[in-house]
Amino acid sequence: MGNKRTRSKRGVDRGEAGKTGSSFGGSSLSQPGALPLEPVAPLELSANRWQPQSLGNKKHQQPDTDSPEVVDRKVRALLNKLTMERFDSISDQIITWANKSENEHDGRTLIQVIRLVFEKATDEAAWSEMYARLCRKMMEQISPKVQDEYIKNAEGKPIAGGQLFRKYLLNRCQEEFERRWAAKENTASPEKYESDEAALYPDEDCTAQKARRQGLGLIKFIGELFKLQMLTERIMHECVKRLLGNVDNPEEEEIASLCKLLTTIGQSLDTPKARAHVDVYFSHMKELVKNPNVNFRTQFMLLVSERQIGNAAITHSRTGSP
């Protein structure tokens, strides 16, 4: 029993199978009782078959490298890569895309690039200074061949180059500020929240929180543009007066925007020529601090903002400063 072993027939079976032609390399795979296989005709392509739109378009037209979709994708990708370390190289590429408007009569590509930069700047307030620098560089280096035949100067000639860029940007800032102001008046709520910065508006949905964040980003971006002399001092005074227009029963969002704007431009705005206006602003802020309708958190915000502005820009004494 121990001396007799059963020999494996695995290799023998494989060899015999190759000889009989039943392997994959053989001529047939016939088995007992199996039906013979018949050749199958290939599927015919119907005329109205479904196919991806991108594949169907390639047969009839070449992709448009200057289409709005391509510009949107490319410029967004460049803005995502933009940093202070790579500012020069990335900004040059963005300006190249903006100069695509040289072959247009309405500057639509330039308008699209400005919109993308504007959206990025208002959504990322921490980088407002960098995006303002980008706008300043674009204004200085945009091609003079870029023009809009629908926007003309006093002489009746189309505005072009840097003047056209500044006109577009100014209109964008004004429209966005007015739109947010109108939306705020339509959805005004007397509720105030006394929570920390991370949960400033805990009872509202993400859309409302995003709108408030972008509103503060807009104010910060406008202030940075003013510091680079792209917006006038008159525009800044109009913004401050609008935010200080409701001293008796102000909203927390108004005061937050006011503090953000003044801490951004206070040093640049507090000039001897505008000192009388700035003194009035500080006087109204002191009234807001004493207003019983203003909660403690907002009062503290006003005090901190006034102290920051005073430490950075004050050149004369203001009685009663904290």
KOLGUKE-132033 format. One line per field, with one value per residue (C-alpha): residue number from 1; residue in one letter; chain; x negated, y negated, z negated. Coordinates in steps of 0.001 Angstrom, whole numbers. Each point is the difference from the previous one (the first is absolute). Layout:
REM residues N
pos = NUM|...
code = a|...
unit = A|...
xx = X|...
yy = Y|...
zz = Z|...
This chain:
REM residues 322
pos = 1|2|3|4|5|6|7|8|9|10|11|12|13|14|15|16|17|18|19|20|21|22|23|24|25|26|27|28|29|30|31|32|33|34|35|36|37|38|39|40|41|42|43|44|45|46|47|48|49|50|51|52|53|54|55|56|57|58|59|60|61|62|63|64|65|66|67|68|69|70|71|72|73|74|75|76|77|78|79|80|81|82|83|84|85|86|87|88|89|90|91|92|93|94|95|96|97|98|99|100|101|102|103|104|105|106|107|108|109|110|111|112|113|114|115|116|117|118|119|120|121|122|123|124|125|126|127|128|129|130|131|132|133|134|135|136|137|138|139|140|141|142|143|144|145|146|147|148|149|150|151|152|153|154|155|156|157|158|159|160|161|162|163|164|165|166|167|168|169|170|171|172|173|174|175|176|177|178|179|180|181|182|183|184|185|186|187|188|189|190|191|192|193|194|195|196|197|198|199|200|201|202|203|204|205|206|207|208|209|210|211|212|213|214|215|216|217|218|219|220|221|222|223|224|225|226|227|228|229|230|231|232|233|234|235|236|237|238|239|240|241|242|243|244|245|246|247|248|249|250|251|252|253|254|255|256|257|258|259|260|261|262|263|264|265|266|267|268|269|270|271|272|273|274|275|276|277|278|279|280|281|282|283|284|285|286|287|288|289|290|291|292|293|294|295|296|297|298|299|300|301|302|303|304|305|306|307|308|309|310|311|312|313|314|315|316|317|318|319|320|321|322
code = m|g|n|k|r|t|r|s|k|r|g|v|d|r|g|e|a|g|k|t|g|s|s|f|g|g|s|s|l|s|q|p|g|a|l|p|l|e|p|v|a|p|l|e|l|s|a|n|r|w|q|p|q|s|l|g|n|k|k|h|q|q|p|d|t|d|s|p|e|v|v|d|r|k|v|r|a|l|l|n|k|l|t|m|e|r|f|d|s|i|s|d|q|i|i|t|w|a|n|k|s|e|n|e|h|d|g|r|t|l|i|q|v|i|r|l|v|f|e|k|a|t|d|e|a|a|w|s|e|m|y|a|r|l|c|r|k|m|m|e|q|i|s|p|k|v|q|d|e|y|i|k|n|a|e|g|k|p|i|a|g|g|q|l|f|r|k|y|l|l|n|r|c|q|e|e|f|e|r|r|w|a|a|k|e|n|t|a|s|p|e|k|y|e|s|d|e|a|a|l|y|p|d|e|d|c|t|a|q|k|a|r|r|q|g|l|g|l|i|k|f|i|g|e|l|f|k|l|q|m|l|t|e|r|i|m|h|e|c|v|k|r|l|l|g|n|v|d|n|p|e|e|e|e|i|a|s|l|c|k|l|l|t|t|i|g|q|s|l|d|t|p|k|a|r|a|h|v|d|v|y|f|s|h|m|k|e|l|v|k|n|p|n|v|n|f|r|t|q|f|m|l|l|v|s|e|r|q|i|g|n|a|a|i|t|h|s|r|t|g|s|p
unit = A|A|A|A|A|A|A|A|A|A|A|A|A|A|A|A|A|A|A|A|A|A|A|A|A|A|A|A|A|A|A|A|A|A|A|A|A|A|A|A|A|A|A|A|A|A|A|A|A|A|A|A|A|A|A|A|A|A|A|A|A|A|A|A|A|A|A|A|A|A|A|A|A|A|A|A|A|A|A|A|A|A|A|A|A|A|A|A|A|A|A|A|A|A|A|A|A|A|A|A|A|A|A|A|A|A|A|A|A|A|A|A|A|A|A|A|A|A|A|A|A|A|A|A|A|A|A|A|A|A|A|A|A|A|A|A|A|A|A|A|A|A|A|A|A|A|A|A|A|A|A|A|A|A|A|A|A|A|A|A|A|A|A|A|A|A|A|A|A|A|A|A|A|A|A|A|A|A|A|A|A|A|A|A|A|A|A|A|A|A|A|A|A|A|A|A|A|A|A|A|A|A|A|A|A|A|A|A|A|A|A|A|A|A|A|A|A|A|A|A|A|A|A|A|A|A|A|A|A|A|A|A|A|A|A|A|A|A|A|A|A|A|A|A|A|A|A|A|A|A|A|A|A|A|A|A|A|A|A|A|A|A|A|A|A|A|A|A|A|A|A|A|A|A|A|A|A|A|A|A|A|A|A|A|A|A|A|A|A|A|A|A|A|A|A|A|A|A|A|A|A|A|A|A|A|A|A|A|A|A|A|A|A|A|A|A|A|A|A|A|A|A
xx = 0|-2829|-2011|2751|900|2518|-1708|1563|1439|360|-2870|1042|3531|-1307|-2181|2766|2319|-2462|-168|3772|390|2185|-2350|385|-2548|1759|2380|3187|1529|2534|1389|2403|3532|-1053|1563|-2270|-770|981|-1770|1649|462|-1402|2409|1010|-247|3347|257|1709|-2163|-1043|-3539|-1724|505|-3713|-751|2735|-1186|-3598|1042|1625|-1928|-3289|-24|75|-2974|1447|3522|1468|-136|-3718|-756|1962|-1831|-3481|264|1535|-2884|-2509|1743|-138|-3770|-537|-2213|-2345|-2974|1300|1746|-2010|210|3648|1212|-1725|1968|3269|-719|-674|3497|1483|-1756|2040|2458|-2269|2022|3374|2081|1705|-2797|1963|-3059|-1434|3347|-16|-3530|921|3053|-2083|-2595|2749|1751|-3269|-913|3351|47|-3551|-214|-3328|-1614|1736|-3284|-1465|3049|-31|-3628|1027|2636|-2531|-2420|2739|991|-3608|-792|3262|-413|1035|1622|2700|2985|3770|1812|3027|-1938|-1345|-1753|1000|-1402|2152|-2867|87|-1793|-2891|-2812|-421|2802|2429|-1182|468|3454|1048|-1383|1631|3361|-392|-739|2913|2479|-1028|144|3443|1282|-1070|1409|3365|24|-798|2904|2404|-1053|-737|482|-117|-1566|-3494|-2309|-2522|-2278|-3623|-1503|221|3769|1003|3404|826|3739|-398|-801|-3311|1187|622|-3338|-1782|1753|-1157|-3552|-73|1479|-2879|-2393|1456|-560|-3571|-724|1409|-2230|-3098|816|252|-3392|-1464|1715|2373|3114|472|264|3509|1155|-1417|1801|3250|-465|-726|2999|2241|-1198|470|3426|1922|-1402|3189|654|-2971|-441|-2992|-929|-160|-2294|-2209|-371|-706|-2726|-1522|-91|-1401|-2710|-1008|-25|-76|-3639|381|3299|-1034|-1635|42|2455|2440|-584|3359|1807|-2032|731|3715|-415|-1695|2690|2709|-1948|-75|3753|382|-2076|2426|3101|2081|1171|-3568|-1059|-3222|-1827|661|-1026|-3255|-521|383|-2419|-2649|337|-304|-3079|-1619|663|-1256|-3244|-661|1059|906|-1977|2003|1738|3653|1712|1547|-1945|-138
yy = 0|-2328|969|-371|-3606|-1285|-1945|-3275|-17|-3787|-449|3038|-1315|-3380|1628|2187|-2933|-1841|2959|275|-3744|-819|-2595|-3760|326|2913|37|798|-138|2686|1853|2911|-1300|-3592|-1798|-1292|-3777|-2261|-3258|-3165|-3011|-3305|-2660|-2639|-3699|-1740|-3549|-1365|1769|-1826|-1291|-2577|-3538|-731|2895|-1013|-3601|964|1373|-3243|-2828|-809|-1033|-3762|-870|-3457|1114|-1232|3540|321|-3467|781|3286|-1313|-3233|1747|2461|-2865|-1832|3161|87|-3702|-707|-2794|2217|739|-3324|-1266|3119|842|-3599|-264|3026|-1479|-3251|2011|1441|-3449|-1301|2447|-2892|-1682|1720|-906|-3137|284|1172|3070|2108|-2808|-305|3746|-76|-2928|1901|3055|-2085|-1893|3179|1455|-3178|-316|3682|-66|-3176|1021|-413|-3252|-1886|2473|-146|-3802|82|2251|-2529|-2827|1933|862|-3653|-981|2784|654|-438|-3427|1882|1295|-2294|-106|-1872|-410|-1919|-3341|-2972|-3659|-272|2851|2449|3536|409|2448|1617|-810|-2563|2593|2530|-2531|-886|3637|617|-3116|995|3485|-1328|-2414|2554|2615|-2474|-1259|3529|1193|-3123|519|3674|-967|-2444|2603|2656|-2212|1754|-1528|3122|-247|2806|-28|2825|450|-735|3614|123|-3596|917|3488|-86|-720|2271|227|-2243|-2923|520|88|-3212|-1759|1275|-1228|-3319|-550|1167|-2601|-2774|1138|225|-3481|-1357|1636|-1424|-3460|388|680|-3162|1908|-1363|-3633|-1477|-1211|3595|1037|-2810|1024|3583|-1058|-2340|2758|2402|-2680|-1010|1884|-1164|468|3669|1381|3561|2026|641|-3746|-608|2961|-1377|-3473|1266|2099|-2966|-2508|2338|558|-3610|-2035|-981|-974|-1803|-2022|-2869|-3707|-662|2654|-386|-1636|2941|2545|-1776|277|3721|525|-2046|2236|3091|-1261|-454|3569|1273|-1688|1097|2475|1678|1085|3221|431|1850|-2771|-2677|1809|221|-3768|-683|2314|-1509|-3527|909|1699|-2995|-2366|1912|177|-3380|-2567|-3219|-2143|661|960|-671|3035|2551|3367
zz = 0|-784|3071|2631|825|2493|2763|1034|3527|252|2453|2012|402|1184|2599|1262|185|2218|2323|328|745|-3006|-1423|655|2751|1596|2898|-1924|-3476|604|-2948|-88|538|862|2961|2754|-241|2878|893|-1403|2264|-1373|-1286|2489|-1012|284|1296|-3135|-2566|-3186|-246|-2240|1212|-121|2362|2398|179|757|3370|1112|-1655|-1613|-3674|-561|-2192|-776|-900|-3323|-1370|734|-1399|-3142|-579|736|-1980|-2999|8|81|-2840|-2107|525|-702|-3023|-965|825|3509|499|2981|2159|-730|364|3387|1209|-1278|1845|3153|-217|-644|3126|2079|201|2556|2717|-1547|284|-3395|-2347|-1061|-863|-2130|-1782|-642|-1451|-2271|-1210|-875|-1861|-1801|-1136|-1250|-1891|-1766|-934|-1421|-2053|-1521|3439|963|139|2484|2273|-170|1120|2860|1079|-189|2201|2470|268|709|2477|1830|3734|1378|2882|-2369|354|-289|2724|-2275|-2704|1215|-1508|142|3508|1257|406|-1458|-3320|260|-1981|-3667|-45|1262|-2590|-2816|1323|51|-3496|-1448|1466|-1429|-3490|83|1339|-2570|-2881|1045|561|-3426|-1597|1683|-1005|-3588|-144|1388|-2515|-3002|-3322|-3514|-1471|-1452|-937|-2801|1030|901|3431|1180|-563|659|1435|-1284|807|3697|2896|1801|2826|-2340|-1737|3359|1053|-3170|442|3574|-1114|-2407|2718|2360|-2537|-614|3729|637|-2745|1462|3443|-1550|-1653|3461|1339|2242|-1732|-948|-3464|794|550|-3356|-1819|1686|-1194|-3579|-76|1310|-2706|-2699|1238|-2708|-3325|-2055|785|1972|1136|-1038|3617|689|-2955|909|3538|-1350|-2326|2771|2372|-2490|-1267|3647|1228|-3240|326|3668|-524|-3050|1881|-959|2830|-1211|-3726|-611|1603|-1941|-3285|752|654|-3357|-1721|1442|-1030|-3590|135|1189|-2915|-2441|1916|-2075|3211|754|-1691|-1930|2732|2532|-2495|-567|3762|298|-2844|1428|3461|-1304|-1981|3008|2216|-2659|-546|3740|1305|-2628|289|-2351|-3289|-101|-3305|-1580|2056|-1770
